[in-house]
Amino acid sequence: MSPSILLSLVIATCYGCGVHAVLGRRLWQWPVFWLSAIAGFFFGYVLGVATGLELGRIGSVPLVASTLGAAALLTLAWYFTSVGD
């Protein structure tokens, strides 16, 4: 596995677990937050590379664009999993 993919998975896992630790209320929300963070991080990665918005690079990972992608999908995941609480 390439180091950039491994780094991306580690950072996205930290984002998903962190959001669940702060905003999660049920155990079933954890995999939803985790998968949302991973999908959003990689979506932001692809969008950042495609548009040239590669601010805050760590190796070949555009951290700002990837973080914004993860934040967007984590916000959606939080909204849809907290409806009715």
N, C-alpha and C positions, 0 to 999 in steps of 0.2 A: 504494500500500500504506500502511495506516495506521501511524503511528509506534509504537503499542503492539504491533502484530504484528511489526514489524521488530525492536523491542527484545527481544521474547520470543524470536524466532528467533536473535538474536545471543547472548543469555544461554544458551539451550538448547544452541546449538552449542558454546559455551565449556565447558559442563558435559560434553557428550558427548566432545569432544576431550580434555578434562582427564582424564576417567576412562580413556579409551583410553591416554593417555600414561602414566598411573600403573599401570593394571591390565591393559592389553591386551597380548596376546602374539603375535597374528597380525593381518595386515592386513585380513582379511575381517571381523574384529570391529569395525573402525572404523565402517562404516555401520550396524551393529546398534546400537552405543552411541549414535551420532548420532540415529538415528530413535527410539530409546527415550527419549532425553533430550527430543526435540521432543514426542513423544506424551505423555510424563509431565508436561512443563511445561504443555502446554495442558490436560491433564486436571486438573492441580492448579489451574490458572487458573479453569477452569469450576467446579470444586468449591469453591474459595475464594470466588468471587463468589456461588454459589448458597447457601452456608452463612453468608455474611457474615464469614468469617474472612479479612479483608483486611489483615493485618499487613504492615508494611514496604512500603507501596505506592510504586512508582516510576511516576508518571503514573497510568495506570489498571491497571497490572500488580501484582497482589498477590504480592509476591516470596516471602514465606515459604511460602504454600500451593503456589505453582508450583514452588518449589525442592523441597519435600517430595514432590510428585508426580513430579518428575524423578528424585529420589533413589530413590524406590520402584521405578520402572521400570528405572532403571540397575542397581539391585541385582539385580533379576530377570534382566536381560540378562547381567550378569556371571556370575551363577550358572549359567545355562543354556549360556553359551558357554565356560565354563571346566571343565565336567564332562569328566573323562577326561584332564585335563592332569596 
